Structures are given as structure tokens and as C-alpha cells.
Amino acid sequence: MNPNLSENPRESLNEFKLNTRNMKHIHLMVDSSETVSKELEECIAEIPVSLVGLHACGDLTPDLIKQFLKIKHIRNLVLVSCCYHKMKSNFPLSQKLKAAADETGFTLFSGHLLRLAAQEPVSRWLRMSPGEHEMHARNVVFRSILEIFSKQRGLELKKKRRKATKDDDVNSFYSYLSSLEAAYELSLEVEDKEILMEIYNSKLHLFNLVENLTGLQFILQNILENLVIADRVQFLQE
């Protein structure tokens, strides 16, 4: 705790705002290069600092870890990572995990594997009500039908809004069909909707599998995320 700050929360907040008026903001595209190392060193000068990253997405976390190891005045490292599947490289990082992968012949760098590591924990799935499980199953199956259709037609699905599918859109497949043109850059003819209905009818048997497979994914999430984190800790120790 800073002894110079008042014990009164409101006064402390005002003092903090005053102290941050002279804060210098720097926009820097961070990677693990020596160029970035030099720019960071110039910003830091001789002052011991902590390197903090919230939602350090994709390759940003391993790049920050490498910069932490390079720059002696960075004394502490606090990172909250996300979106492991957006990494273009940097997994595995440690020699130990690389050696284990080579020995077993197992390819660890996989977008599908890393996407599983980045999804919500199993506790979230266990807290879902029966109605929420049913809605999730419909969402997965409906979206997979659209994916099949778009691949058959050679279409690229581009969303018009951040969350393409709203809860009301998946009450039935008819409501989902009605929402597609508002959600995606699509122009569907009557024939297109008939084809989508045909695909839907052919995939009805998959509904009962969705939540079972989702449960398995959630179980794997914790294992895979711990593998990513353990690899980074091992890299720091090496």
C-alpha cells in the first residue's frame, strides 16, 4: 500500500487520478524481436518495473515472456492469457515438451487443440439448466447445418453483427432460417432454404450427441490449458 495515499477511498481515488495525469502512453506492436526489446528498454530506462498483461491474446503472452527474460529491469511478470488458438507459433515453448512431442510423434501445435484449451471450464457446463443445454444443442446443430450449406455453395460466412445468433433465433430451425439474412451477408432464395431444410432433416439424429460431446470437450479444456501453462512455466525455468 502506498503510504502517501489517503485512507479515505474517495480521496485516494482523486490522488490516484492526479498522479496518473503525467502517465506516458506508448503504442507499440509487441513481439519477441530485438527491435521491440530496445524500444521497451528505452521506455523503462533504469527503473524496476512489472510487466502486466490482461487478455494477452494469442502470441502476445509468449512474446511478453521472452521480453521479460531479455530485459533485466522487468522484475515481475503478471499475465492473463486468452485465445490460445490464435497463436501462429510458440507452442510448445519449452525444450522439455518439445522433446516429449518428438519422442511420441505427437503434433501439439493444432488450432483445434488450442481452441479447446481456450474455451470455458467444465464448471460452466455443469451449471447449465436442462433448457440451456437444449438451446446450446440447437445452436451447435443449426450452425453446423449453415456451415455445411456454405461449403457446398462455396460461400464465405461474414457476420453483420458481433453476435450473429440471438437466443430467440434458435427456438426452432424455422426461426433460425428467418434470422440468417439479418445475421450474415447472405441472400437466400426459396431453393436455398429448401436445401437447408433438407440438411436439417438429415442431421436430426445428431441432437442427442451434441451435449455429450460438449461435455467431453469441457473435460479436456482443463487438461489442455494446464498443458499450455505448464509449458510456459517450464520455459521460464529453463
C-alpha positions in Angstrom: 0.0 0.0 0.0 1.3 3.5 -0.9 1.8 5.3 2.5 1.3 8.6 0.6 -2.3 7.8 -0.3 -5.2 8.8 2.0 -7.1 6.1 3.8 -10.3 7.6 2.6 -11.3 5.7 -0.6 -12.7 8.9 -2.4 -9.6 10.9 -1.5 -7.3 8.1 -2.6 -9.1 7.9 -6.0 -8.7 11.6 -6.5 -5.0 11.4 -5.6 -4.5 8.5 -7.9 -6.1 10.4 -10.8 -3.7 13.3 -10.1 -0.7 11.0 -10.1 -1.7 9.5 -13.4 -2.0 12.7 -15.3 1.6 12.6 -16.1 1.4 9.0 -17.3 3.0 8.4 -20.6 1.1 6.2 -23.1 3.0 4.4 -25.8 1.5 2.4 -28.7 3.8 -0.4 -29.6 3.3 -3.6 -31.6 4.9 -6.1 -29.3 6.7 -9.2 -30.5 9.8 -11.0 -29.3 12.2 -9.1 -31.6 15.3 -7.2 -30.5 13.8 -4.0 -32.0 10.9 -4.2 -29.5 13.3 -5.1 -26.7 15.3 -1.8 -27.4 12.1 0.3 -27.5 10.9 -1.2 -24.2 14.3 -0.7 -22.6 14.2 3.0 -23.6 10.7 3.4 -22.1 11.7 1.6 -18.9 15.2 3.3 -18.5 16.7 2.2 -15.2 13.5 1.9 -13.2 12.5 -1.6 -12.0 9.0 -2.4 -13.4 6.4 -5.1 -13.5 5.1 -6.3 -16.9 1.3 -6.8 -16.7 -0.9 -8.1 -19.4 -4.7 -8.6 -19.3 -6.2 -10.7 -22.1 -2.8 -11.1 -23.7 -4.1 -12.8 -26.8 -2.5 -15.4 -28.9 1.2 -15.0 -29.4 1.3 -11.9 -27.2 1.8 -13.9 -24.0 4.8 -15.9 -25.2 6.3 -12.8 -26.8 5.9 -10.9 -23.4 7.5 -13.8 -21.6 10.5 -13.6 -24.0 10.8 -9.9 -23.4 10.6 -10.4 -19.7 13.6 -12.8 -19.9 15.6 -10.3 -22.1 15.1 -7.1 -20.1 16.7 -7.1 -16.7 14.7 -4.1 -15.3 11.4 -6.1 -15.7 11.3 -7.7 -12.3 7.8 -9.2 -12.2 5.5 -10.7 -14.8 1.7 -11.0 -14.4 -0.2 -12.2 -17.5 -3.8 -13.3 -18.0 -3.8 -15.1 -21.4 -6.6 -15.9 -23.8 -7.3 -17.2 -27.3 -4.6 -19.8 -27.4 -5.9 -20.9 -30.8 -4.8 -17.5 -32.3 -1.1 -18.4 -31.8 0.8 -18.7 -35.0 3.7 -20.4 -33.3 5.1 -20.5 -29.7 3.7 -23.9 -28.7 5.4 -25.8 -27.3 7.9 -23.3 -25.9 9.9 -25.4 -23.5 12.6 -27.9 -24.6 11.1 -30.5 -22.3 7.7 -30.5 -24.0 9.3 -30.3 -27.5 11.4 -33.4 -26.6 8.3 -35.3 -25.4 6.4 -34.4 -28.5 9.2 -35.5 -30.7 9.6 -38.8 -28.8 5.9 -39.7 -29.1 5.5 -38.3 -32.7 2.5 -36.3 -31.4 1.9 -32.9 -33.1 0.9 -30.5 -30.3 0.5 -27.3 -32.3 -3.1 -27.6 -33.5 -5.7 -24.9 -33.8 -8.4 -27.3 -32.8 -6.5 -28.5 -29.7 -5.7 -24.9 -28.6 -9.3 -23.8 -29.2 -10.4 -26.4 -26.7 -7.8 -25.1 -24.2 -9.3 -21.6 -24.6 -13.0 -22.4 -24.0 -14.9 -22.1 -20.8 -14.3 -24.5 -17.8 -16.4 -27.6 -17.1 -18.0 -25.8 -14.1 -19.8 -23.6 -16.6 -21.3 -26.6 -18.4 -22.3 -28.3 -15.2 -24.2 -25.2 -14.0 -26.3 -25.1 -17.2 -30.0 -25.9 -16.8 -31.7 -28.6 -19.0 -33.2 -25.7 -21.1 -29.8 -24.1 -21.6 -28.4 -27.5 -22.7 -31.2 -27.9 -25.2 -30.6 -24.3 -26.5 -26.9 -25.0 -26.8 -27.5 -28.2 -28.7 -29.8 -26.4 -31.2 -27.3 -23.6 -31.6 -24.5 -26.1 -32.4 -26.5 -28.2 -34.9 -28.1 -25.2 -36.6 -24.7 -23.5 -37.0 -23.2 -26.8 -38.4 -26.0 -27.0 -41.0 -25.2 -23.5 -42.1 -21.6 -24.4 -42.3 -22.4 -27.5 -44.5 -24.5 -25.3 -46.8 -21.9 -22.6 -47.1 -19.2 -25.1 -48.0 -21.4 -26.8 -50.6 -22.1 -23.3 -52.2 -18.5 -22.0 -51.8 -19.8 -19.2 -49.6 -17.8 -17.2 -47.0 -19.9 -16.5 -43.9 -19.5 -12.9 -42.8 -21.4 -11.7 -39.8 -23.3 -8.4 -39.9 -23.3 -8.1 -36.1 -21.0 -9.2 -33.3 -23.2 -12.0 -32.0 -24.7 -13.5 -35.1 -27.2 -15.7 -33.4 -29.6 -14.4 -30.7 -31.3 -16.7 -28.2 -34.7 -16.2 -29.9 -33.2 -17.2 -33.3 -32.7 -20.8 -32.1 -36.1 -21.5 -30.7 -36.7 -23.6 -33.9 -34.9 -24.2 -37.2 -37.6 -22.0 -38.9 -36.8 -19.0 -36.7 -33.1 -19.7 -37.3 -33.7 -19.6 -41.1 -35.6 -16.4 -40.8 -32.7 -14.7 -38.9 -29.9 -15.7 -41.3 -30.1 -12.7 -43.7 -30.1 -10.3 -40.7 -27.1 -12.1 -39.1 -24.9 -12.8 -42.1 -24.2 -11.2 -45.5 -26.4 -13.7 -47.3 -29.2 -13.6 -49.8 -31.2 -16.8 -49.6 -33.6 -17.9 -52.3 -36.5 -20.2 -51.7 -34.4 -23.0 -53.2 -31.6 -22.3 -50.7 -33.9 -22.5 -47.7 -35.3 -25.8 -49.0 -31.7 -27.2 -49.2 -31.1 -26.0 -45.7 -34.2 -27.8 -44.5 -33.1 -31.0 -46.3 -29.7 -30.8 -44.5 -31.5 -30.1 -41.2 -33.8 -33.2 -41.6 -30.8 -35.4 -42.4 -28.9 -34.2 -39.2 -31.7 -34.5 -36.6 -30.2 -37.7 -35.2 -27.1 -35.6 -34.0 -29.1 -33.6 -31.4 -28.7 -36.2 -28.7 -24.9 -36.4 -29.3 -24.1 -32.7 -29.0 -24.2 -32.2 -25.2 -22.3 -35.5 -24.6 -19.5 -34.4 -27.0 -19.6 -30.9 -25.5 -19.1 -32.4 -22.0 -16.0 -34.3 -23.3 -14.7 -31.0 -24.7 -15.1 -29.3 -21.4 -13.3 -32.1 -19.6 -10.4 -31.7 -22.0 -10.3 -27.9 -21.6 -8.7 -28.0 -18.1 -6.1 -30.6 -19.1 -5.1 -28.7 -22.3 -5.0 -25.3 -20.7 -2.8 -26.6 -17.9 -0.5 -28.1 -20.5 -0.1 -24.7 -22.2 0.5 -23.0 -18.8 2.9 -25.7 -17.6 4.9 -25.4 -20.9 5.3 -21.7 -20.3 6.4 -22.2 -16.7 8.9 -24.8 -17.8 10.2 -22.4 -20.5 10.8 -19.7 -17.8 12.6 -22.2 -15.6 14.8 -23.4 -18.5 
